Amino acid sequence: MTALTARPRPSLLASLFVASRPISWVNTAYPFAAAYVLGAGVGVHGGGGFHLAVLIVGTVFFLVPYNLAMYGINDVFDYESDLRNPRKGGVEGALLDRGVHRATLRAVVITTVPFLVVLVAVGGPWSWLVLAISMFAVVAYSAPGLRFKERPFLDSVTSSTHFVSPAIYGLVLAGPAWTPQLVAVCVAFFLWGVASHAFGAVQDVVADRAGGIGSVATVIGARTTVRLAFIAYLVAGLVMLDTAFPGPIAAIVVIPYALNVLPWWNVRDDAAESANAGWRRFLWINYLAGFLVTMALIGYAASH
């Protein structure tokens, strides 16, 4: 009976697919592609301009291999804590079988290194630096000996780097003039990333404390972390108001994110797990925000 009812172990390919978080692929590929295309169109100053091959290689890299590296490494080294986390095993995180851990790390190397070689070849010193910082953040967040995810405040900074660095890398490759407004866009995006990670940490306060895991939320508490995320979202929006079109559109886009965290304004630590409902909404708000920003970018491109 046991043999008949036992669930078959998923294939390695299926495990890698789930570990790469397909729902989040666009969150890193889109910033790179948009930044590279727009950056190449606002004046080249020492950069490489626009090349379709670079756009394709970079987008594919940040779509799948980059996410497999970021989340696959995390799933391997977070396995013990993930076993006790009811959120794992779905869109919010894979629960990789021990038998595929080593294969997952090998797959990360095999899928990332060829792309990195090509991207280094088509770039220059500044793009190499940004790419190195990006990949270091991917590894440092979860790898033993570094574990930035367990270093309060550095955890949110590192997580934000995961999503902002592809955009900055795309800009550096394209070589636009680094105006104060362009810097402001990057700062606002970074604040959005910090806010998003901080809010995501709220739902795990109880579990993290029980497991001796540090995070921004375990240090300052669930309530204060929610308020910090809310303020960071608003500041990001205010920064974007001072940029040229379509920047102000992005200022409006942060409103759903800010409203999403408000129900937990006064959340107690012992009830912090309820913030998971907000985190699940956050995953879908990303798609709405991406659609609105895309429409704004299309309008911008059509007018120039």
Secondary structure as UniProt FT lines:
FT   HELIX           2..5
FT   HELIX           12..19
FT   HELIX           22..24
FT   HELIX           26..40
FT   HELIX           52..63
FT   HELIX           65..77
FT   HELIX           79..83
FT   TURN            86..87
FT   TURN            91..92
FT   HELIX           98..100
FT   HELIX           101..122
FT   HELIX           125..140
FT   TURN            141..142
FT   TURN            144..146
FT   HELIX           148..150
FT   TURN            152..153
FT   HELIX           154..174
FT   HELIX           180..202
FT   TURN            203..204
FT   HELIX           205..210
FT   TURN            211..212
FT   HELIX           216..220
FT   HELIX           222..241
FT   TURN            245..246
FT   HELIX           247..261
FT   HELIX           262..264
FT   TURN            265..266
FT   HELIX           269..275
FT   HELIX           276..302
//
